[in-house]
Amino acid sequence: MPMLLQSFGGIVTNEKAQVLSEKGTPLFPNLFAAGELVSGYLDGGYRSGDALMFGTVSGRIAAQSMQ
Ligand SMILES: Cc1cc2nc3c(=O)[nH]c(=O)nc-3n(C[C@H](O)[C@H](O)[C@H](O)COP(=O)(O)OP(=O)(O)OC[C@H]3O[C@@H](n4cnc5c(N)ncnc54)[C@H](O)[C@@H]3O)c2cc1C
């Protein structure tokens, strides 16, 4: 089964894990993204464990942000 490892592009989100539009504002209030499909969390370099930790943390933030 194909899987992702190290995406350096992807969906842009804010601190609440809301998906942002090109203007930098939430695309929809309750549209969230977490994990590997989110852009930018690797900050230019891959360190073992970052991806799984980010998936856990960003998923928790998205869940907490849901209204
Ligand atoms: C070979 C390899 C080694 C890795 N080693 C490490 C490591 O050592 N340390 C580390 O931190 N990270 C590592 N990673 C990266 C880490 O595994 C991923 O970053 C992490 O699993 C991403 O989690 P995710 O929940 O974002 O996505 P995924 O784990 O890919 O989960 C996405 C889920 O969505 C499901 N899905 C897809 N399409 C649909 C659909 N249309 N409807 C419903 N479900 C759907 C998929 O079946 C899958 O279960 C590795 C990755 C690979 C491939």
The ligand as an SDF file (V2000), in Angstrom:
LIG
                    3D

 53 58  0  0  0  0  0  0  0  0999 V2000
    8.2860    3.7780    5.2810 C   0  0  0  0  0  0  0  0  0  0  0  0
    7.9090    4.9030    6.2340 C   0  0  0  0  0  0  0  0  0  0  0  0
    8.6470    5.0880    7.3870 C   0  0  0  0  0  0  0  0  0  0  0  0
    8.3170    6.1120    8.2720 C   0  0  0  0  0  0  0  0  0  0  0  0
    9.0520    6.2860    9.4190 N   0  0  0  0  0  0  0  0  0  0  0  0
    8.7310    7.2530   10.2810 C   0  0  0  0  0  0  0  0  0  0  0  0
    9.4750    7.4270   11.4940 C   0  0  0  0  0  0  0  0  0  0  0  0
   10.4230    6.7070   11.7960 O   0  0  0  0  0  0  0  0  0  0  0  0
    9.1060    8.4400   12.3260 N   0  0  0  0  0  0  0  0  0  0  0  0
    8.0750    9.2700   12.0370 C   0  0  0  0  0  0  0  0  0  0  0  0
    7.7890   10.1560   12.8220 O   0  0  0  0  0  0  0  0  0  0  0  0
    7.3530    9.1220   10.9020 N   0  0  0  0  0  0  0  0  0  0  0  0
    7.6560    8.1510   10.0130 C   0  0  0  0  0  0  0  0  0  0  0  0
    6.9340    7.9830    8.8620 N   0  0  0  0  0  0  0  0  0  0  0  0
    5.8890    8.9590    8.5640 C   0  0  0  0  0  0  0  0  0  0  0  0
    4.6160    8.6450    9.3310 C   0  0  0  0  0  0  0  0  0  0  0  0
    4.3110    7.2720    9.1920 O   0  0  0  0  0  0  0  0  0  0  0  0
    3.5130    9.5090    8.7000 C   0  0  0  0  0  0  0  0  0  0  0  0
    3.8780   10.8620    8.7900 O   0  0  0  0  0  0  0  0  0  0  0  0
    2.2060    9.3100    9.4440 C   0  0  0  0  0  0  0  0  0  0  0  0
    1.7970    7.9590    9.4350 O   0  0  0  0  0  0  0  0  0  0  0  0
    1.1430   10.1810    8.7870 C   0  0  0  0  0  0  0  0  0  0  0  0
   -0.0330   10.0010    9.4960 O   0  0  0  0  0  0  0  0  0  0  0  0
   -1.3710   10.5400    8.9040 P   0  0  0  0  0  0  0  0  0  0  0  0
   -2.4160   10.1670    9.8970 O   0  0  0  0  0  0  0  0  0  0  0  0
   -1.2200   11.9740    8.5260 O   0  0  0  0  0  0  0  0  0  0  0  0
   -1.5640    9.7490    7.5290 O   0  0  0  0  0  0  0  0  0  0  0  0
   -1.7170    8.1870    7.2840 P   0  0  0  0  0  0  0  0  0  0  0  0
   -1.0360    7.3820    8.3500 O   0  0  0  0  0  0  0  0  0  0  0  0
   -1.2920    7.9760    5.8440 O   0  0  0  0  0  0  0  0  0  0  0  0
   -3.2680    7.9390    7.4580 O   0  0  0  0  0  0  0  0  0  0  0  0
   -4.1860    8.3090    6.4640 C   0  0  0  0  0  0  0  0  0  0  0  0
   -5.3130    7.3070    6.5280 C   0  0  0  0  0  0  0  0  0  0  0  0
   -6.3750    7.7610    5.6820 O   0  0  0  0  0  0  0  0  0  0  0  0
   -6.8690    6.6400    4.9850 C   0  0  0  0  0  0  0  0  0  0  0  0
   -7.5040    7.1470    3.7710 N   0  0  0  0  0  0  0  0  0  0  0  0
   -6.9380    7.6000    2.6280 C   0  0  0  0  0  0  0  0  0  0  0  0
   -7.8660    7.9690    1.7510 N   0  0  0  0  0  0  0  0  0  0  0  0
   -9.0600    7.7820    2.3560 C   0  0  0  0  0  0  0  0  0  0  0  0
  -10.4030    7.9950    1.9630 C   0  0  0  0  0  0  0  0  0  0  0  0
  -10.7170    8.5000    0.7730 N   0  0  0  0  0  0  0  0  0  0  0  0
  -11.3880    7.6910    2.8310 N   0  0  0  0  0  0  0  0  0  0  0  0
  -11.0920    7.1840    4.0580 C   0  0  0  0  0  0  0  0  0  0  0  0
   -9.8340    6.9550    4.4870 N   0  0  0  0  0  0  0  0  0  0  0  0
   -8.8410    7.2540    3.6490 C   0  0  0  0  0  0  0  0  0  0  0  0
   -5.6550    5.7740    4.7140 C   0  0  0  0  0  0  0  0  0  0  0  0
   -6.0380    4.4480    4.4640 O   0  0  0  0  0  0  0  0  0  0  0  0
   -4.9090    5.9110    6.0370 C   0  0  0  0  0  0  0  0  0  0  0  0
   -5.3050    4.9640    6.9940 O   0  0  0  0  0  0  0  0  0  0  0  0
    7.2300    6.9600    7.9820 C   0  0  0  0  0  0  0  0  0  0  0  0
    6.4810    6.7420    6.8090 C   0  0  0  0  0  0  0  0  0  0  0  0
    6.8100    5.7360    5.9530 C   0  0  0  0  0  0  0  0  0  0  0  0
    5.9750    5.5210    4.7060 C   0  0  0  0  0  0  0  0  0  0  0  0
  1  2  1  0
  2  3  1  0
  2 52  2  0
  3  4  2  0
  4  5  1  0
  4 50  1  0
  5  6  2  0
  6  7  1  0
  6 13  1  0
  7  8  2  0
  7  9  1  0
  9 10  1  0
 10 11  2  0
 10 12  1  0
 12 13  2  0
 13 14  1  0
 14 15  1  0
 14 50  1  0
 15 16  1  0
 16 17  1  0
 16 18  1  0
 18 19  1  0
 18 20  1  0
 20 21  1  0
 20 22  1  0
 22 23  1  0
 23 24  1  0
 24 25  2  0
 24 26  1  0
 24 27  1  0
 27 28  1  0
 28 29  2  0
 28 30  1  0
 28 31  1  0
 31 32  1  0
 32 33  1  0
 33 34  1  0
 33 48  1  0
 34 35  1  0
 35 36  1  0
 35 46  1  0
 36 37  1  0
 36 45  1  0
 37 38  2  0
 38 39  1  0
 39 40  1  0
 39 45  2  0
 40 41  1  0
 40 42  2  0
 42 43  1  0
 43 44  2  0
 44 45  1  0
 46 47  1  0
 46 48  1  0
 48 49  1  0
 50 51  2  0
 51 52  1  0
 52 53  1  0
M  END
$$$$
